[in-house]
């Protein structure tokens, strides 16, 4: 029985961190670490790599976050995932830049995305009336003036 003046004992829900044990063992293994990093380095998105290894994507992101926070054994995993992501990006960029020698469109695509303010599309359309207020002929003329073609012909 409680004496007056004493604080009541807290009633903890069953899921409270104070009542939960160590939880289930981690799925993390050095082999899984190497497999996930190899998939990501080859260009596989993290979510897809997780699904391929039958692990939740949130689990991989949690391991990475723990590693960034300095929790072992996830420190090396976080560093290796970041390195794998950089490797995949570098691989694709190198391929695109090498392709520009044979195909100018690859170079134009890369420049548009890498330097959008200098090389990005600068097509703007100015219409004085809103399309619902325009006649079909006015709309066709406005679209054609900017080098576009209407996708669907006007319905009668």
DRENPA-3360 file (N, C-alpha, C; in nm, 2 decimals, always signed):
BEGIN
1 = XXXXXXXX = +0.08/-0.12/+0.00/+0.00/+0.00/+0.00/+0.09/+0.12/+0.00 ~ +0.04/+0.23/-0.06/+0.12/+0.35/-0.08/+0.10/+0.44/+0.04 ~ +0.21/+0.50/+0.09/+0.20/+0.60/+0.19/+0.16/+0.73/+0.13 ~ +0.10/+0.82/+0.20/+0.06/+0.95/+0.15/+0.19/+1.03/+0.12 ~ +0.19/+1.10/+0.01/+0.31/+1.18/-0.02/+0.40/+1.11/-0.12 ~ +0.39/+0.97/-0.13/+0.47/+0.90/-0.22/+0.41/+0.91/-0.36 ~ +0.50/+0.91/-0.46/+0.45/+0.92/-0.60/+0.40/+0.78/-0.64 ~ +0.30/+0.77/-0.72/+0.25/+0.64/-0.76/+0.35/+0.58/-0.85;
9 = XXXXXXXX = +0.35/+0.45/-0.85/+0.44/+0.37/-0.94/+0.38/+0.39/-1.08 ~ +0.47/+0.42/-1.18/+0.41/+0.43/-1.32/+0.36/+0.30/-1.37 ~ +0.26/+0.31/-1.45/+0.21/+0.19/-1.52/+0.26/+0.20/-1.66 ~ +0.35/+0.10/-1.69/+0.41/+0.10/-1.82/+0.34/+0.01/-1.92 ~ +0.32/+0.06/-2.04/+0.26/-0.02/-2.15/+0.35/-0.14/-2.18 ~ +0.30/-0.25/-2.23/+0.39/-0.36/-2.26/+0.50/-0.34/-2.37 ~ +0.48/-0.24/-2.45/+0.58/-0.21/-2.55/+0.68/-0.10/-2.51 ~ +0.67/-0.06/-2.38/+0.76/+0.04/-2.33/+0.91/-0.01/-2.34;
17 = XXXXXXXX = +1.00/+0.08/-2.37/+1.14/+0.04/-2.37/+1.19/-0.02/-2.24 ~ +1.12/+0.02/-2.13/+1.16/-0.03/-2.00/+1.12/-0.18/-1.98 ~ +1.03/-0.22/-2.06/+0.98/-0.36/-2.05/+1.03/-0.45/-2.16 ~ +1.09/-0.39/-2.26/+1.13/-0.47/-2.38/+1.27/-0.53/-2.35 ~ +1.29/-0.66/-2.39/+1.42/-0.72/-2.37/+1.51/-0.67/-2.49 ~ +1.61/-0.75/-2.51/+1.71/-0.72/-2.61/+1.65/-0.73/-2.75 ~ +1.54/-0.79/-2.78/+1.48/-0.80/-2.91/+1.54/-0.92/-2.98 ~ +1.50/-0.93/-3.11/+1.55/-1.04/-3.18/+1.69/-1.01/-3.23;
25 = XXXXXXXX = +1.76/-1.12/-3.25/+1.90/-1.10/-3.30/+1.90/-1.03/-3.43 ~ +2.01/-0.95/-3.46/+2.03/-0.88/-3.58/+2.05/-0.97/-3.70 ~ +2.00/-0.93/-3.82/+2.03/-1.01/-3.94/+2.16/-0.97/-4.00 ~ +2.23/-0.87/-3.95/+2.35/-0.82/-4.00/+2.46/-0.93/-3.99 ~ +2.53/-0.96/-4.10/+2.65/-1.04/-4.10/+2.75/-0.98/-4.20 ~ +2.88/-1.02/-4.18/+2.98/-0.96/-4.27/+2.95/-1.01/-4.42 ~ +2.89/-1.13/-4.44/+2.86/-1.17/-4.57/+2.75/-1.09/-4.63 ~ +2.64/-1.06/-4.55/+2.53/-0.98/-4.60/+2.58/-0.83/-4.63;
33 = XXXXXXXX = +2.67/-0.78/-4.54/+2.73/-0.65/-4.56/+2.80/-0.64/-4.70 ~ +2.88/-0.74/-4.73/+2.95/-0.74/-4.86/+2.86/-0.76/-4.97 ~ +2.75/-0.84/-4.96/+2.66/-0.86/-5.07/+2.58/-0.73/-5.10 ~ +2.53/-0.67/-5.00/+2.45/-0.54/-5.01/+2.54/-0.44/-5.08 ~ +2.66/-0.42/-5.03/+2.75/-0.32/-5.08/+2.79/-0.35/-5.23 ~ +2.80/-0.47/-5.26/+2.84/-0.51/-5.40/+2.72/-0.47/-5.49 ~ +2.60/-0.50/-5.45/+2.48/-0.47/-5.53/+2.46/-0.32/-5.55 ~ +2.48/-0.24/-5.44/+2.47/-0.10/-5.45/+2.58/-0.04/-5.54;
41 = XXXXXXXX = +2.70/-0.09/-5.52/+2.81/-0.04/-5.61/+2.79/-0.07/-5.76 ~ +2.71/-0.18/-5.78/+2.68/-0.21/-5.92/+2.56/-0.13/-5.98 ~ +2.51/-0.04/-5.89/+2.40/+0.05/-5.94/+2.26/+0.01/-5.88 ~ +2.25/-0.09/-5.81/+2.12/-0.13/-5.75/+2.08/-0.03/-5.64 ~ +1.96/+0.02/-5.65/+1.91/+0.11/-5.54/+1.91/+0.03/-5.41 ~ +1.93/+0.11/-5.30/+1.93/+0.04/-5.16/+1.81/-0.04/-5.14 ~ +1.69/+0.02/-5.17/+1.56/-0.05/-5.14/+1.56/-0.18/-5.22 ~ +1.60/-0.18/-5.34/+1.60/-0.30/-5.42/+1.70/-0.41/-5.37;
49 = XXXXXXXX = +1.82/-0.36/-5.33/+1.92/-0.45/-5.27/+1.86/-0.52/-5.15 ~ +1.79/-0.44/-5.06/+1.73/-0.49/-4.94/+1.63/-0.60/-4.98 ~ +1.54/-0.56/-5.07/+1.44/-0.66/-5.11/+1.50/-0.79/-5.17 ~ +1.60/-0.77/-5.25/+1.67/-0.89/-5.31/+1.72/-0.98/-5.20 ~ +1.77/-0.92/-5.09/+1.83/-1.00/-4.98/+1.72/-1.03/-4.87 ~ +1.60/-1.00/-4.90/+1.48/-1.03/-4.81/+1.50/-0.96/-4.67 ~ +1.54/-0.83/-4.68/+1.55/-0.75/-4.56/+1.47/-0.62/-4.59 ~ +1.41/-0.57/-4.49/+1.34/-0.44/-4.50/+1.44/-0.33/-4.53;
57 = XXXXXXXX = +1.40/-0.24/-4.62/+1.48/-0.12/-4.65/+1.51/-0.04/-4.53 ~ +1.41/-0.03/-4.44/+1.42/+0.05/-4.32/+1.54/-0.01/-4.23 ~ +1.55/-0.14/-4.24/+1.66/-0.21/-4.16/+1.79/-0.16/-4.21 ~ +1.81/-0.16/-4.34/+1.94/-0.11/-4.40/+1.97/+0.03/-4.36 ~ +1.86/+0.12/-4.37/+1.88/+0.26/-4.34/+1.91/+0.27/-4.19 ~ +1.85/+0.19/-4.10/+1.88/+0.19/-3.96/+2.02/+0.15/-3.94 ~ +2.07/+0.05/-4.00/+2.21/+0.01/-3.99/+2.30/+0.12/-4.03 ~ +2.27/+0.19/-4.14/+2.35/+0.30/-4.18/+2.35/+0.41/-4.08;
65 = XXXXXXXX = +2.23/+0.44/-4.03/+2.22/+0.55/-3.93/+2.30/+0.51/-3.80 ~ +2.29/+0.39/-3.76/+2.37/+0.34/-3.64/+2.52/+0.36/-3.67 ~ +2.56/+0.32/-3.79/+2.70/+0.33/-3.82/+2.75/+0.47/-3.82 ~ +2.67/+0.56/-3.88/+2.70/+0.71/-3.87/+2.71/+0.76/-3.73 ~ +2.63/+0.70/-3.64/+2.63/+0.74/-3.50/+2.75/+0.67/-3.42 ~ +2.83/+0.59/-3.49/+2.94/+0.53/-3.43/+2.91/+0.39/-3.36 ~ +2.80/+0.33/-3.38/+2.76/+0.21/-3.32/+2.82/+0.09/-3.40 ~ +2.90/+0.01/-3.33/+2.96/-0.11/-3.40/+2.86/-0.22/-3.40;
73 = XXXXXXXX = +2.85/-0.31/-3.50/+2.95/-0.33/-3.61/+2.91/-0.25/-3.73 ~ +2.82/-0.15/-3.72/+2.76/-0.08/-3.83/+2.85/+0.03/-3.89 ~ +2.95/+0.07/-3.82/+3.04/+0.18/-3.87/+3.09/+0.15/-4.01 ~ +3.15/+0.04/-4.02/+3.21/+0.00/-4.15/+3.10/-0.01/-4.26 ~ +2.98/-0.06/-4.22/+2.87/-0.07/-4.31/+2.83/+0.06/-4.37 ~ +2.82/+0.16/-4.28/+2.78/+0.30/-4.32/+2.88/+0.36/-4.42 ~ +3.01/+0.34/-4.39/+3.12/+0.39/-4.47/+3.11/+0.32/-4.61 ~ +3.10/+0.19/-4.61/+3.10/+0.11/-4.73/+2.98/+0.13/-4.82;
81 = XXXXXXXX = +2.86/+0.16/-4.76/+2.74/+0.19/-4.84/+2.76/+0.32/-4.91 ~ +2.81/+0.42/-4.83/+2.84/+0.55/-4.89/+2.94/+0.54/-5.01 ~ +3.04/+0.46/-4.99/+3.14/+0.44/-5.09/+3.08/+0.37/-5.21 ~ +2.99/+0.27/-5.19/+2.93/+0.20/-5.29/+2.84/+0.29/-5.38 ~ +2.76/+0.38/-5.31/+2.68/+0.48/-5.38/+2.76/+0.57/-5.47 ~ +2.88/+0.61/-5.41/+2.97/+0.70/-5.49/+3.02/+0.62/-5.61 ~ +3.06/+0.50/-5.59/+3.11/+0.42/-5.70/+3.01/+0.40/-5.81 ~ +2.89/+0.37/-5.78/+2.78/+0.35/-5.88/+2.76/+0.48/-5.96;
89 = XXXXXXXX = +2.76/+0.60/-5.89/+2.74/+0.72/-5.95/+2.86/+0.75/-6.05 ~ +2.98/+0.73/-6.00/+3.10/+0.76/-6.08/+3.10/+0.67/-6.20 ~ +3.06/+0.55/-6.19/+3.05/+0.45/-6.30/+2.96/+0.50/-6.41 ~ +2.84/+0.55/-6.37/+2.75/+0.59/-6.47/+2.79/+0.72/-6.54 ~ +2.85/+0.82/-6.46/+2.89/+0.94/-6.51/+3.01/+0.92/-6.61 ~ +3.10/+0.83/-6.57/+3.22/+0.80/-6.66/+3.17/+0.74/-6.79 ~ +3.07/+0.65/-6.79/+3.01/+0.59/-6.91/+2.95/+0.70/-7.00 ~ +2.87/+0.79/-6.94/+2.80/+0.89/-7.01/+2.90/+0.98/-7.08;
97 = XXXXXXXX = +3.00/+1.03/-7.00/+3.10/+1.12/-7.06/+3.18/+1.05/-7.17 ~ +3.22/+0.92/-7.15/+3.29/+0.85/-7.26/+3.20/+0.83/-7.38 ~ +3.07/+0.82/-7.36/+2.98/+0.80/-7.48/+2.97/+0.93/-7.56 ~ +3.00/+1.04/-7.50/+2.98/+1.17/-7.57/+3.07/+1.18/-7.69 ~ +3.18/+1.10/-7.69/+3.27/+1.10/-7.81/+3.20/+1.05/-7.93 ~ +3.12/+0.95/-7.91/+3.05/+0.88/-8.02/+2.91/+0.94/-8.05 ~ +2.85/+1.00/-7.94/+2.71/+1.04/-7.96/+2.69/+1.17/-7.89 ~ +2.68/+1.28/-7.96/+2.67/+1.42/-7.91/+2.55/+1.43/-7.81;
105 = XXXXXXXX = +2.44/+1.35/-7.84/+2.32/+1.36/-7.75/+2.35/+1.32/-7.61 ~ +2.44/+1.23/-7.59/+2.48/+1.19/-7.45/+2.54/+1.31/-7.38 ~ +2.63/+1.38/-7.45/+2.69/+1.50/-7.40/+2.59/+1.61/-7.37 ~ +2.49/+1.63/-7.46/+2.39/+1.73/-7.44/+2.31/+1.69/-7.32 ~ +2.27/+1.57/-7.31/+2.19/+1.52/-7.19/+2.26/+1.55/-7.06 ~ +2.39/+1.51/-7.06/+2.47/+1.53/-6.94/+2.49/+1.68/-6.90 ~ +2.52/+1.76/-7.00/+2.53/+1.90/-6.98/+2.40/+1.97/-6.92 ~ +2.28/+1.93/-6.98/+2.16/+1.98/-6.94/+2.13/+1.95/-6.79;
113 = XXXXXXXX = +2.17/+1.83/-6.75/+2.15/+1.79/-6.61/+2.25/+1.84/-6.51 ~ +2.38/+1.84/-6.56/+2.49/+1.88/-6.47/+2.49/+2.04/-6.46 ~ +2.46/+2.11/-6.56/+2.46/+2.26/-6.56/+2.33/+2.31/-6.61 ~ +2.22/+2.29/-6.54/+2.09/+2.33/-6.59/+2.07/+2.48/-6.62 ~ +2.14/+2.56/-6.55/+2.12/+2.71/-6.57/+2.19/+2.75/-6.70 ~ +2.30/+2.68/-6.74/+2.37/+2.72/-6.86/+2.32/+2.64/-6.98 ~ +2.29/+2.51/-6.96/+2.25/+2.42/-7.08/+2.11/+2.36/-7.07 ~ +2.04/+2.39/-6.97/+1.90/+2.33/-6.96/+1.81/+2.39/-7.06;
121 = XXXXXXXX = +1.70/+2.33/-7.08/+1.60/+2.38/-7.17/+1.54/+2.51/-7.12 ~ +1.53/+2.60/-7.21/+1.48/+2.74/-7.18/+1.36/+2.77/-7.26 ~ +1.28/+2.67/-7.28/+1.15/+2.69/-7.35/+1.05/+2.74/-7.26 ~ +0.99/+2.85/-7.29/+0.88/+2.91/-7.21/+0.77/+2.94/-7.30 ~ +0.65/+2.92/-7.25/+0.53/+2.95/-7.33/+0.45/+3.06/-7.26 ~ +0.42/+3.17/-7.34/+0.34/+3.28/-7.28/+0.21/+3.28/-7.35 ~ +0.10/+3.26/-7.28/-0.03/+3.27/-7.34/-0.11/+3.38/-7.27 ~ -0.17/+3.46/-7.34/-0.24/+3.58/-7.29/-0.37/+3.54/-7.23;
129 = XXXXXXXX = -0.44/+3.44/-7.28/-0.56/+3.39/-7.23/-0.54/+3.25/-7.17 ~ -0.62/+3.21/-7.08/-0.61/+3.07/-7.03/-0.67/+2.98/-7.14 ~ -0.62/+2.86/-7.15/-0.67/+2.77/-7.26/-0.82/+2.75/-7.26 ~ -0.89/+2.75/-7.15/-1.03/+2.73/-7.16/-1.10/+2.85/-7.23 ~ -1.04/+2.97/-7.22/-1.09/+3.09/-7.28/-1.06/+3.10/-7.43 ~ -0.97/+3.02/-7.48/-0.93/+3.03/-7.62/-1.01/+2.95/-7.71 ~ -1.02/+2.99/-7.83/-1.09/+2.91/-7.93/-0.99/+2.80/-7.97 ~ -1.03/+2.70/-8.04/-0.94/+2.59/-8.08/-0.83/+2.65/-8.18;
137 = XXXXXXXX = -0.87/+2.74/-8.26/-0.78/+2.80/-8.36/-0.67/+2.88/-8.28 ~ -0.71/+2.96/-8.18/-0.61/+3.04/-8.10/-0.52/+2.95/-8.03 ~ -0.57/+2.84/-7.97/-0.49/+2.75/-7.90/-0.39/+2.68/-7.99 ~ -0.44/+2.63/-8.11/-0.35/+2.57/-8.20/-0.24/+2.66/-8.25 ~ -0.27/+2.79/-8.27/-0.17/+2.89/-8.31/-0.07/+2.91/-8.20 ~ -0.11/+2.92/-8.07/-0.02/+2.94/-7.96/+0.07/+2.82/-7.94 ~ +0.02/+2.71/-7.96/+0.10/+2.59/-7.95/+0.20/+2.58/-8.06 ~ +0.16/+2.60/-8.18/+0.25/+2.60/-8.30/+0.35/+2.70/-8.29;
145 = XXXXXXXX = +0.32/+2.82/-8.24/+0.42/+2.93/-8.23/+0.54/+2.89/-8.15 ~ +0.52/+2.80/-8.06/+0.64/+2.76/-7.97/+0.70/+2.62/-8.02 ~ +0.66/+2.58/-8.13/+0.72/+2.46/-8.19/+0.66/+2.33/-8.14 ~ +0.54/+2.34/-8.08/+0.48/+2.22/-8.03/+0.37/+2.17/-8.12 ~ +0.33/+2.05/-8.10/+0.21/+1.99/-8.17/+0.11/+1.94/-8.07 ~ -0.01/+1.97/-8.09/-0.11/+1.92/-8.00/-0.12/+1.77/-8.00 ~ -0.12/+1.71/-7.88/-0.13/+1.57/-7.87/-0.26/+1.51/-7.93 ~ -0.37/+1.57/-7.89/-0.49/+1.51/-7.94/-0.56/+1.62/-8.02;
153 = XXXX = -0.62/+1.58/-8.14/-0.69/+1.68/-8.21/-0.82/+1.73/-8.14 ~ -0.86/+1.86/-8.16/-0.98/+1.91/-8.10/-1.10/+1.82/-8.13 ~ -1.18/+1.80/-8.04/-1.31/+1.72/-8.06/-1.41/+1.81/-8.11 ~ -1.49/+1.76/-8.20/-1.60/+1.84/-8.26/-1.73/+1.84/-8.18;
% end
